[in-house]
Each structure stands twice: as C-alpha cells, then as structure tokens.
Amino acid sequence: MDYIIIVAGGKGTRMGGDLPKQFLTIGGTPVLMRTIQAFHDYDPKLHIIVVLPHDQQDYWRQLCADRHFTIAHDIADGGATRFESSQRGLALVPADEEGVVGFHDGVRPFVSADTIDRCFEAAREEYAALPVMPVTDTLRFTGGSSAGRNVPRSDYRIVQTPQVFDISLAKQAYAQPYRDTFTDDASVVESLGCQVHMVEGNRENIKLTTPFDLELADFIISRQ
C-alpha cells in the first residue's frame, strides 16, 4: 500500500491572523481540505495521514463535520519540528508495509495529479524522488558579505513537495536523531548517502505562507 503524509503544523503568524493557515478558506474551501482532495482524486486507495498539532485536532474534526468532509484519513500529533512531525506521521505506517510513502506540505493545495504521479512512480524506480521547478530569477550568493556575487541559476532548482520514498528507506532515515541540517524530508534521506531523483513539478504548486500567496491562490482558482 502507498501512503501520503500531509504535514499541517502551521500557526499562521505570517498570514497576519489567529487562524492557522491550513484552515484558511480559499475558493470557499479550507486549504487543508483542498490538499487532501488533490491526493484522493489522484488515487482513492492512497492511505492519507494528516499531521496536526494536538490542540488543533478538535477544531479540524468539527470543521470536517460542519462541511461534510468525508475523505478517510488518520491523524497524527504534530511535533516541535518538521522532522518530528514527519517522524510521527511515519510511525502510523506499519514497519512491514511495502510500497512508497510521500510527505507533503499541508498548505500546498494546488499540486497537480501529474506531479503526484511523477513523484510516486519515480520513487518506485529510484527509491527517492521530489518535484522541482527551474529558477527564473537571478540568484546572488552573499556568503555573509554585503556585496556577494551572482551564481548560475541553471545550477539550481526550486524544491516542492510531495517528496516520496520507499517505505523501508523512509523508516531507516527517520530512525536517525535530529540534526540542524535537516531542512526537509529529502535532506533526511540524503543523510544516509542516498540520492534523491528529481522530477518536474508544477508552477501552481506554491506553498501558502503570506497574504500575497492567498491572492495568488485566488487567481489560480479563477483559472481552473
């Protein structure tokens, strides 16, 4: 069986409000529901695990009841770090399970079915995969300097989610103690010496972090 772990631990502080950003409504639907729906639409048999802070779970269950949201999913308690949240979500996947498991940001509701498919299928072949997009802006390396220097943008990619791995590989990676160098799930797997295969993402697969992102979200919905 394949799994997707949707990590939704945001507090919404950069949105300028009290409501956690995964519960904000875009196009009439809470962000987290849109994210779950995207994976369910891709594969109704996909086992969905949502990682939420414990103190947000009652609100989420009531929100699902109020909106008659019935897509089946398990809930894991969020941790103090992204690493710990992913680790706790992964703990709900049986140790002897065969297949692949993805990790996705709860506030990336516009991931396309094609991006999900590329990630999951590449992980079956390569054991580890993530979606990326080319950099379109000029990049400048500072190195702590006020001057810095330009670097070739063709050498870099913007990383998205879902980041998908063979289940046994993910279990081995998350059995490690936390390090400050773990910036995402791929970095945890790479610390074992494994390569993570890059596939094409989709431009709309933005992470909703600021109020401007919500404006972009409204635009994306208007074009769907």
Beta strands, then each sheet from edge to edge (+ up, - down):
strand 1: 3-7
strand 2: 25-26
strand 3: 29-30
strand 4: 47-52
strand 5: 74-77
strand 6: 100-105
strand 7: 128-134
strand 8: 139-141
strand 9: 149-151
strand 10: 157-159
strand 11: 163-166
strand 12: 197-200
sheet 1: 5+ 4+ 1+ 6+ 11- 7+ 10-
sheet 2: 5+ 4+ 1+ 6+ 11- 7+ 12+
sheet 3: 2+ 3-
sheet 4: 8+ 9-
end
